[in-house]
Amino acid sequence: MIKQIFFILGAILFLLASAASVHAQDCVSCHQKISPSIVTDWQLSKHNARGIGCPECHGTNHKTETDAAQAQIWYGYSEMRQDLAEIKSFAADMRRKK
């Protein structure tokens, strides 16, 4: 049962990372012209190496030069930490029930 949970979680994370890389490419193509040093920093970062793109931290509301204020900081970070805490708690409960 625990293996199935981790398999499903892994599949979900893979799909999210795949979708994020598509959105990150949209960000990179524009920001390469506007703020190339930020793009270079991200390309060399641990985030990029781990498949974490722009939308994971900045959301997907910012799409053009005129709506830059829509870019969020740490988008979803607290929710992600809460989800991981719940998954760990659930896995611990499952181990205790064995």
Stockholm file with secondary structure:
# STOCKHOLM 1.0

chainA/1-98         MIKQIFFILGAILFLLASAASVHAQDCVSCHQKISPSIVTDWQLSKHNARGIGCPECHGTNHKTETDAAQAQIWYGYSEMRQDLAEIKSFAADMRRKK
#=GR chainA/1-98 SS CHHHHHHHHHHHHHHHHHHHHHHHHHHHHHHHHHCHHHHHHHHTSHHHHTTCCHHHHHCSCCCSGGGGGGCCSSTTHHHHHHHHHHHHHHHHHHHHHC
#=GC SS_cons        CHHHHHHHHHHHHHHHHHHHHHHHHHHHHHHHHHCHHHHHHHHTSHHHHTTCCHHHHHCSCCCSGGGGGGCCSSTTHHHHHHHHHHHHHHHHHHHHHC
//
